[in-house]
């Protein structure tokens, strides 16, 4: 590849990195804002999270288009191909992270807060939210820095998120058994917890793509 073309190509790869990092940070902010809306009963904040989801979706399409253009025009190989492949895979997980933050915000919009304040498991949900938010932010940071130890930490923390989900699910089930009249609101909060568990899974996916970017080896993981 001529030097001038290589320079342009490298600049395009840097732009791709930058776009993916910004999208990841936006998805992390969506989680943070959705959980703040849940904790504070802030409907305006929740509506803002839902409204901004379409912006993140638009960035996803732009990144996918750029990746396909690079593949068709430059026919990358080796490390360059891994970088473009990683971007194409990661962008899907990041978009789903934003979607699930939006789903949590949607739930906030119709929660019965007169009932929510009586639940004894809300602090556990907030702590789980902090855990998975940290995982997402760390996974994005690991991508930016191509930091394998940091990516490995994200993957290891998934067990903690899974245990939190199991514990909170049990607490919600016990609450519903004792207070069937409030089952609908409790089930809404179960779905919040389920979305948080999925967010942890997507953070792990991102971390595994960081490992692929660095090593060329990827451990497949199915995300529902």
C-alpha positions in Angstrom: 0.0 0.0 0.0 1.5 3.4 -1.0 2.6 5.6 1.9 -0.1 8.3 1.2 -2.9 5.6 1.0 -1.6 4.0 4.2 -1.8 7.3 6.0 -5.4 7.9 5.0 -6.2 4.3 6.0 -4.6 4.7 9.4 -6.6 7.9 9.9 -9.8 6.0 9.0 -9.0 3.3 11.6 -8.4 6.0 14.2 -11.7 7.6 13.4 -13.3 4.2 13.8 -11.7 3.7 17.2 -12.9 7.1 18.3 -16.4 6.6 17.2 -16.6 3.2 18.9 -15.2 4.7 22.1 -17.7 7.6 22.1 -20.6 5.2 21.4 -19.4 3.0 24.3 -19.2 6.1 26.6 -22.7 7.1 25.5 -24.1 3.7 26.3 -22.5 3.8 29.7 -24.0 7.2 30.4 -27.4 5.7 29.4 -27.1 3.1 32.0 -26.0 5.6 34.6 -28.9 7.9 33.8 -31.5 5.1 33.7 -30.4 3.9 37.1 -30.4 7.4 38.5 -34.0 7.9 37.1 -35.0 4.6 38.8 -33.5 5.6 42.1 -34.9 9.1 42.1 -38.2 8.5 40.2 -37.1 11.1 37.7 -39.4 10.7 34.7 -37.7 13.5 32.7 -34.4 11.7 33.0 -36.0 8.4 32.0 -37.6 10.1 28.9 -34.2 11.5 28.0 -32.6 8.1 28.0 -35.4 6.7 25.8 -35.1 9.6 23.4 -31.3 9.4 23.0 -31.4 5.7 22.1 -32.2 6.5 18.5 -29.0 8.6 18.4 -26.9 5.6 19.5 -28.6 3.4 16.9 -27.7 5.9 14.2 -24.0 5.8 15.3 -24.2 2.0 15.2 -25.3 2.1 11.5 -22.5 4.6 10.7 -19.8 2.4 12.3 -21.1 -0.7 10.4 -21.1 1.3 7.2 -17.5 2.5 7.8 -16.4 -1.1 8.6 -17.9 -2.5 5.4 -16.4 0.3 3.4 -12.9 -0.4 4.8 -13.2 -4.1 4.1 -14.4 -3.6 0.5 -12.0 -0.8 -0.3 -8.9 -1.7 1.6 -9.2 -5.5 2.0 -7.4 -5.4 5.3 -5.4 -8.4 6.6 -3.8 -9.5 9.9 -4.0 -6.8 12.7 -6.0 -4.4 10.6 -8.6 -7.0 9.8 -8.9 -7.9 13.5 -9.5 -4.2 14.3 -12.3 -3.9 11.8 -13.8 -7.2 12.7 -13.7 -6.3 16.4 -15.5 -3.0 15.7 -18.2 -4.7 13.8 -18.8 -7.2 16.6 -18.5 -4.8 19.5 -20.9 -2.2 18.0 -23.7 -4.8 18.2 -23.1 -5.3 21.9 -22.8 -1.6 22.6 -26.0 -1.0 20.8 -27.7 -3.6 22.9 -26.3 -2.1 26.1 -28.0 1.2 25.1 -31.2 -0.6 24.2 -31.3 -2.3 27.6 -30.6 1.0 29.4 -33.6 2.4 27.4 -35.7 -0.6 28.5 -35.0 0.2 32.1 -35.9 3.8 31.6 -39.2 2.7 29.9 -40.0 0.7 33.1 -39.3 3.8 35.2 -42.0 5.7 33.3 -44.8 3.5 34.6 -43.5 2.2 38.0 -45.8 2.7 41.0 -43.4 4.5 43.3 -45.9 4.4 46.2 -45.2 0.7 46.2 -41.5 0.8 45.2 -40.5 2.7 48.3 -41.8 -0.3 50.4 -39.6 -2.9 48.8 -36.6 -4.1 50.8 -34.5 -5.2 47.8 -34.1 -1.8 46.1 -30.6 -1.2 47.5 -29.5 -4.6 46.1 -30.8 -3.5 42.7 -28.9 -0.2 42.9 -25.7 -2.0 43.9 -26.1 -4.4 41.0 -26.5 -1.4 38.7 -23.3 0.1 40.0 -21.5 -3.2 39.4 -22.6 -3.7 35.8 -22.1 0.0 35.0 -18.5 -0.4 36.2 -18.1 -3.5 34.1 -19.3 -1.7 31.0 -17.1 1.3 31.6 -14.1 -0.9 32.3 -14.7 -3.0 29.1 -14.9 0.2 27.0 -11.7 1.5 28.6 -10.0 -1.9 28.0 -10.8 -1.5 24.3 -9.5 2.0 24.2 -6.2 1.0 25.9 -6.1 -2.5 24.4 -5.7 -3.6 28.0 -5.8 -7.4 28.4 -5.6 -7.5 32.3 -8.5 -5.0 32.5 -10.6 -7.0 30.0 -9.9 -10.2 32.1 -11.1 -8.4 35.2 -14.4 -7.6 33.5 -14.9 -11.2 32.5 -14.1 -12.4 36.1 -16.6 -10.0 37.6 -19.5 -11.5 35.6 -19.9 -14.3 38.3 -20.6 -11.6 40.8 -23.3 -10.0 38.6 -24.8 -13.5 38.1 -24.9 -14.1 41.8 -26.5 -10.7 42.4 -29.2 -11.5 39.9 -29.9 -14.9 41.5 -30.1 -13.3 45.0 -32.4 -10.5 44.0 -34.6 -12.8 41.9 -35.1 -14.8 45.1 -35.9 -11.7 47.1 -38.5 -10.6 44.6 -40.1 -14.0 44.5 -40.4 -14.0 48.3 -41.9 -10.6 48.2 -44.5 -11.5 45.6 -45.5 -14.6 47.6 -46.1 -12.4 50.7 -47.6 -9.4 48.8 -49.5 -10.6 45.7 -51.3 -7.3 45.4 -48.0 -5.6 44.5 -46.8 -8.4 42.1 -47.0 -6.3 39.0 -44.6 -3.6 40.3 -42.3 -6.3 41.7 -42.2 -8.1 38.3 -41.3 -4.8 36.7 -38.3 -4.6 39.0 -37.4 -8.2 38.2 -37.2 -7.1 34.6 -34.9 -4.3 35.6 -32.7 -6.9 37.3 -32.8 -9.1 34.3 -31.7 -6.2 32.0 -28.8 -5.5 34.4 -27.7 -9.2 34.2 -27.7 -8.9 30.4 -25.7 -5.7 30.6 -23.1 -7.6 32.5 -23.1 -10.3 29.8 -22.6 -7.6 27.0 -19.7 -6.1 29.0 -18.1 -9.5 29.0 -18.7 -9.8 25.3 -16.9 -6.5 24.7 -14.0 -7.6 27.0 -13.7 -10.9 25.0 -13.5 -8.9 21.7 -10.7 -6.9 23.3 -8.9 -10.2 23.9 -9.5 -11.1 20.2 -8.2 -7.7 19.1 -4.9 -8.3 21.0 -4.4 -12.0 20.5 -6.5 -13.1 17.5 -8.2 -15.7 19.7 -11.9 -15.3 20.7 -14.0 -17.3 23.1 -17.5 -17.5 21.8 -20.3 -16.6 24.1 -24.0 -16.8 23.4 -26.0 -13.7 24.4 -29.8 -14.0 24.5 
